[in-house]
Amino acid sequence: MKRYFWREMTYLLESLLLAIIFTPWYVLPEEEILAPALIVFMLDLITEDLTTSIRALIPLVMAMLFAIIVTLVLSIIYRIKHRGQTSA
């Protein structure tokens, strides 16, 4: 059980990092320029107010939840496939 924990934790952290880095969002509502959602959120939080910065946080949280769900499903499938095998 312990050998699976660190592998699954690594996959979970990698998927969260990919979601944080590669989730795009519009820099300005009127423009079509995209940037990473975390950077848009932080800069809007610094330069504007909280309500305008939350618009970039919503797709970021949704991407992170999707990454967690996919990682958990793949981990469960991996455990089911390798349940009968013993390490020799």
N, C-alpha and C positions, 0 to 999 in steps of 0.2 A: 504494500500500500504506500509506503514511503517513497519508493522509487518513482511511482506515478505522480506524486504530489509536486515535486520540483519540476518535472517535465511539463505538467499541466500549468503550473504557475508561470513558467517561462513562456509558454504559448499564449497565456492570457495577457501577460504584460506586453509581449510583442504585438498582439492584435490591438491592444489599447493604444500603444504608441503609434501604430500605423493609422488608426482612426484619428488620433489627435493631429498627426502631421499632414495627412492627405485629405482631410475633410475641407472642401472649399466652401466659401461663402462670398457674397457680393460685398465689395468694399464700400460702395455707396448704393443706396436703393435705386437710384435713377440710372446708374451705369451698369455695364456688363463685364466689368473687370472683377476677376476672382482672386482671392488670396486665402491662405489657410485660416480656418474659422477661429482658431485660438488667437492668432495675431490680430484679426479683425475685432474679436471680443476685447482683448487687452487694450488696443488702441482706442476703441470706442469708449471703454471704461475710463481711460485716462483723459481723453479730450472732450468727451460728451458726458451724458449721464447714464445711469444704470439701465433705464428702460430701452434706450437705443442699442446698448451693447448686448442685451439679452437676445436680440434677433439673430446674432451669430452663434449664441450658445445653444440654441435649440437644435439645429442640425448636428452640432458636435456631440451633444448628449445622445441623440438618436443613433449616431454612428457608433458611439461607444457601447451603447446597449446592444446594438446589432452584433458588434464584435464579441461581446461577452456571450451572447446567446449562441453564436456560431462556434466559439471555442468550447463551450460546455457541451454542445451536441456532438462535436467531433471527439471530445474526450470520452464521452459516454460510449460512442461507437467504437473507439479504440479499446476501451476496457472490455466491452462485450466480445470483440474479436479475439482478444488475447486472454480471456478469462480461463479457458481450458488449458492453455500452455503453461508449463512450469519452467522456471529458469534452472538449467542444469549446468 
